[in-house]
Amino acid sequence: MHRRTISEFSHAKRVRCELNPILFFTSRRSFTIGGEGVDDPPYADVPRPCSRKSERKPYPTPMKILIRRAKEEREARKAQPCRVLEDPPDNGLLVPELIGVAHQVYQAQQSLLHGIRKLIDVIPVQRCRFCFEVHIGRVGHDIRTCSGPKSGLRSAKHVWRKGRVEDVVYFPKCFHLCDRVGKPRVGHDERFNVQRIPAILELCIQAGVDLVKYPTKRRTRPVYCIEGRIVDFEPDKEKDEMRRNLEESDLGTKTEEMKRDSNSQDLSQFLKHSNNGEEMSLKELSTTTLESWIQMIAGAKRILDKYSVQTCGYCPEVQVGPKGHKLRMCKASKHQSRNGLHAWQEATMDDLVGPNYVWHVQDQDRSTLDNSLKRYYGKAPAVVELCVQGGAPIPVQYRSMMRLDVVPPERDEVDLVA
């Protein structure tokens, strides 16, 4: 009787699953270790380099969506050849809610560089002489991943030297655009006449940061789009009057208040670092530098949602603006078919700020990282690894990438691990 009951129950359960398989798979519970109401942090695996240099970077936006947007824009242009662009920043105006974010990103970037310069004097940074590999620690690792010249003769071992600030974090440079909408592209013959500045700084300038050293044009009226060409009907004589009226308005006063607040905070923070630099402990300096890194990345991602940044699909060239420049300087794969022009596409955060991933060292007292145990080691951006070794707490978004839950075995225990 008992067997019959179990068989009937299993048959009924099987029939129910066949009738509604979606309900069967979605009714499973997912258990979390942190308890009820605690969400798991986003998982980020160790980044893997491109297998072949000839491969193009993946598109952040799928190609089907890009084709659909181009068709919609072409149809809108045919339906209305002359129209006023309404949405900033495409119409030449600033996005009001991102002006303060741009000042915060600029302040965080300056504070980050200031903190890294002090940390590398205490925590040594190693850089390979033949490739771009970086290691945070007193002694370089033994992982054989060198791809520089004559690496085969060295069995892909790295040759270490002392690193610098540029090895910890890399800010690629781009051309500074004085008029982002009116003249968005730099010609090949103009390459020596236009300044090149860090792309993160150019993004902050286009989003609302005003620097005397890098002037840029600020508009008070939206531009027109006539058959795909941008036309500006704002008279030159009325620019000064309209700028004064804008400063007297609410938006102008808010913008000036944001600038004053950000500049005062920037000066106070730099005075704190300079005056109390000797009294500040290593842990406090590492925590402040890591907070600046996280704040800069978070703010830059918000700006990237509105302001477009272009990168080459085959080389690390970056240009902040609606279009890429026309320089014939690309030496990457398939550049002959493009006559040296870059294959521009939408940029990501890693293209704007080079994080330069390094191997994470869990125990500083142990010997160097072994090549046979590299699958048990995690990675992290060099800035995060530098600050963590200085005593800063590990951020939640980098825990899975650093593989903190993995205990690497000893060298004589490798054969015993499954």
Order of alpha helices (4+ residues) and beta strands (2+ residues): alpha-alpha-alpha-beta-alpha-beta-beta-beta-alpha-beta-beta-alpha-beta-beta-alpha-alpha-alpha-beta-beta-beta-alpha-beta-beta-alpha-alpha
